[in-house]
Amino acid sequence: MESLYLTCRSLTYAQRVSRVLTAARIQNIIIRTPQNMSREGCGYAVRIVQRSLAAAMSALAAAQLPPKRVYKPGPGGLYEEVPV
């Protein structure tokens, strides 16, 4: 299963996102944003599986907690932004 990464502006924001996803029964985990993913330096991301993206975005929209960006692993260890 392919993972997606919902980037967040802070650890607190990532924790809020994670709580909303958990309440929606979407498995997730908070991680440090890999350097080659983040354009703004260090940060946090919430990892989910790709099949949960639509439900995750719906739950986050209802909670008014949109992610900064969504990424998926790409070739050569880089990450590609996923349009949402």
ZAMAR-964173 format. One record per residue: residue in one letter; x, y, z of N, C-alpha, C, CB in turn. Coordinates in pm, whole numbers, plus 50000, padded with zeros to 5 digits. Atoms other than C-alpha are relative to their C-alpha. Glycine has a CB too. Layout:
BEGIN
  rest    n_X    n_Y    n_Z   ca_X   ca_Y   ca_Z    c_X    c_Y    c_Z   cb_X   cb_Y   cb_Z
     A      X      Y      Z      X      Y      Z      X      Y      Z      X      Y      Z
...
END
This chain:
BEGIN
  rest    n_X    n_Y    n_Z   ca_X   ca_Y   ca_Z    c_X    c_Y    c_Z   cb_X   cb_Y   cb_Z
     M  50083  49882  50000  50000  50000  50000  50088  50124  50000  49905  50000  50121
     E  49921  49877  50011  50131  50338  49905  49958  50099  50109  49982  50063  49860
     S  50025  49902  49896  50165  50598  50177  49990  50139  49940  50109  49996  50105
     L  50007  49859  50033  50071  50963  50149  50037  50078  50125  49858  50041  49947
     Y  49954  49917  49889  50207  51242  50365  49928  50133  49995  50153  50020  49995
     L  50069  49873  49987  49992  51533  50481  50090  50091  50082  49856  49983  50066
     T  49906  49915  49927  50235  51811  50573  49925  50102  50084  50095  50070  49903
     C  50060  49910  49902  50158  52033  50870  50101  50107  50039  49951  49922  50125
     R  49913  49888  49969  50297  52366  50985  50069  49989  50136  49923  50127  49995
     S  49940  50015  49867  50376  52252  51341  49962  49865  50058  49954  50114  50094
     L  50032  50125  49932  50373  51956  51575  49858  50005  50057  50101  49972  50112
     T  50134  49987  49944  50058  52087  51745  49894  49981  49893  49984  50137  50067
     Y  50096  50015  50110  49878  52112  51410  49994  49854  49956  50039  50092  49880
     A  49997  50142  50039  49991  51759  51318  49925  49915  50102  50146  49951  49986
     Q  50073  50074  49897  49855  51633  51651  49849  50019  49985  50045  50045  50140
     R  50143  49975  50023  49519  51797  51581  49950  49921  49879  49973  50151  49980
     V  50036  50076  50121  49511  51645  51231  49989  49852  50034  50105  50023  49888
     S  50000  50141  49963  49597  51305  51376  49877  49963  50083  50127  49967  50078
     R  50119  50028  49917  49317  51326  51635  49873  49994  49914  49984  50108  50109
     V  50117  50001  50089  49060  51411  51365  49998  49872  49917  50000  50125  49908
     L  49994  50121  50082  49178  51124  51147  49971  49875  50083  50138  49987  49934
     T  50026  50114  49912  49176  50880  51438  49851  49991  50033  50083  50013  50130
     A  50144  49999  49972  48821  50986  51526  49920  49952  49879  49954  50141  50039
     A  50065  50045  50123  48729  50916  51162  50040  49857  49964  50034  50094  49884
     R  49953  50138  50018  48889  50570  51198  50093  49983  49881  49882  49907  49983
     I  49898  50004  50104  49169  50649  50956  50134  49983  50068  49997  50129  49910
     Q  49870  50024  49939  49500  50496  51055  50099  50105  49954  50051  49859  49964
     N  49904  49895  50031  49776  50755  51072  50114  49997  50100  49933  50137  49999
     I  49886  49986  49910  50111  50832  51227  50067  50134  49971  50101  49881  49983
     I  49930  49872  50014  50290  51161  51290  50149  49970  49984  49974  50093  50124
     I  49856  50017  50024  50644  51178  51151  50063  50137  49979  50026  49908  49877
     R  49927  49880  50042  50912  51442  51102  49998  50002  49848  50147  50002  50056
     T  50002  49988  50145  50890  51573  50748  50140  49977  49945  49946  50140  49956
     P  49869  50021  50061  51177  51435  50539  50051  50128  49934  49994  49885  49897
     Q  49942  49877  50054  51416  51711  50425  49968  50020  49853  50149  49999  50018
     N  50025  49983  50142  51361  51640  50057  49851  50013  49967  50059  49884  49924
     M  50142  49977  50022  50985  51682  50104  49962  50143  50034  49916  49902  50083
     S  50040  49868  49949  50964  52010  50293  50076  50111  49932  50020  50007  50149
     R  49937  49884  50062  51029  52337  50117  50039  50105  50103  49906  50062  49896
     E  49978  49898  49897  51025  52538  50440  50093  49953  50111  49869  50041  50059
     G  49913  50051  49894  51275  52331  50638  49928  49894  50081  50046  50114  50092
     C  50056  50106  49916  51179  52113  50931  49850  50021  50022  50072  49995  50135
     G  50144  49996  49978  50819  52030  51002  49952  49860  50032  49926  50057  49878
     Y  50060  50128  49968  50582  51745  51064  49899  49963  49892  49933  50003  50138
     A  50096  50051  50096  50363  51527  50848  49921  49888  50067  50071  49950  49870
     V  50082  50112  49954  50085  51278  50909  49991  49903  49883  49856  50048  50048
     R  49998  50101  50105  50123  50957  50711  49871  49918  50004  50123  49908  50014
     I  50120  50084  50015  49813  50775  50583  50021  49912  49878  49869  50088  49986
     V  49994  50081  50122  49751  50510  50320  49919  50070  49892  49948  49855  50025
     Q  50060  49929  50112  49648  50630  49976  49848  49979  49989  50065  49957  49871
     R  50143  50026  50014  49306  50464  49981  49915  50081  50098  49971  49852  50019
     S  50071  49921  49899  49213  50683  50282  49998  50149  49968  50063  49979  50136
     L  49985  49858  50028  49283  51016  50110  49866  50074  49995  50073  50019  49870
     A  50129  49931  50014  48923  51108  50019  49932  50016  50135  49908  49925  49903
     A  50063  49994  49867  48790  51025  50366  50077  50094  50091  49993  49861  50062
     A  49918  49912  49917  49082  51205  50531  49976  50147  49966  50148  49966  49983
     M  50021  49861  50040  49035  51522  50329  49861  50048  50039  50020  50016  49849
     S  50135  49964  49959  48662  51518  50402  49994  50028  50150  49902  49888  49964
     A  49999  49982  49854  48717  51478  50778  50076  50126  50038  50063  49878  50069
     L  49921  49881  49968  48985  51749  50782  49930  50127  49955  50138  49991  49934
     A  50076  49883  50045  48768  51989  50581  49889  50032  50100  49940  49975  49859
     A  50106  49979  49902  48484  51939  50829  50054  50060  50129  49928  49869  50029
     A  49938  49948  49879  48724  52016  51114  50077  50130  49975  50094  49896  50059
     Q  49927  49880  50040  48873  52314  50926  50149  49988  50031  49941  50123  50068
     L  49858  50027  49979  49222  52159  50943  50065  49949  49870  50019  49897  50114
     P  49941  50049  50125  49352  52141  50585  50151  49983  50013  49967  50096  49885
     P  49854  50014  50000  49706  52008  50534  50061  50107  49908  50043  49857  49954
     K  49931  49905  50088  49965  52242  50380  50009  49942  49859  50142  50033  50054
     R  49986  50070  50128  50039  51993  50102  49987  49850  50024  50137  50034  49932
     V  50006  50146  49994  49999  51623  50025  50106  49947  49904  49856  49945  49964
     Y  49893  50057  50081  50293  51419  49896  49990  49849  49996  50138  50043  50053
     K  49984  50145  50011  50355  51066  49773  50144  49972  49962  49900  49938  49896
     P  49863  50034  50038  50686  50885  49733  50013  49993  49848  50042  49866  50062
     G  49975  50001  50143  50832  50930  49387  50130  49927  49970  50005  50142  49944
     P  49876  50069  50039  51130  50794  49195  50123  50065  50062  50013  49999  49848
     G  49872  49950  49951  51480  50826  49333  49996  50056  50141  50049  50105  49910
     G  50008  49953  49862  51372  50886  49694  49944  50140  50016  50134  49996  50060
     L  50062  49866  49993  51205  51216  49607  49851  49983  50025  50025  50081  49868
     Y  50143  50002  49976  50846  51308  49681  49931  50088  49898  49967  50045  50142
     E  50080  49924  50098  50578  51429  49440  49876  50054  50069  49961  49911  49878
     E  50120  49942  49942  50301  51666  49539  49877  49942  49932  50001  50154  49987
     V  50125  50055  50050  49952  51522  49501  49897  50112  50001  49952  49879  50085
     P  50105  49896  49999  49684  51767  49388  49875  49949  50071  49965  50042  49854
     V  50123  50038  49928  49381  51763  49618  49894  50105  49983  50027  49979  50149
END
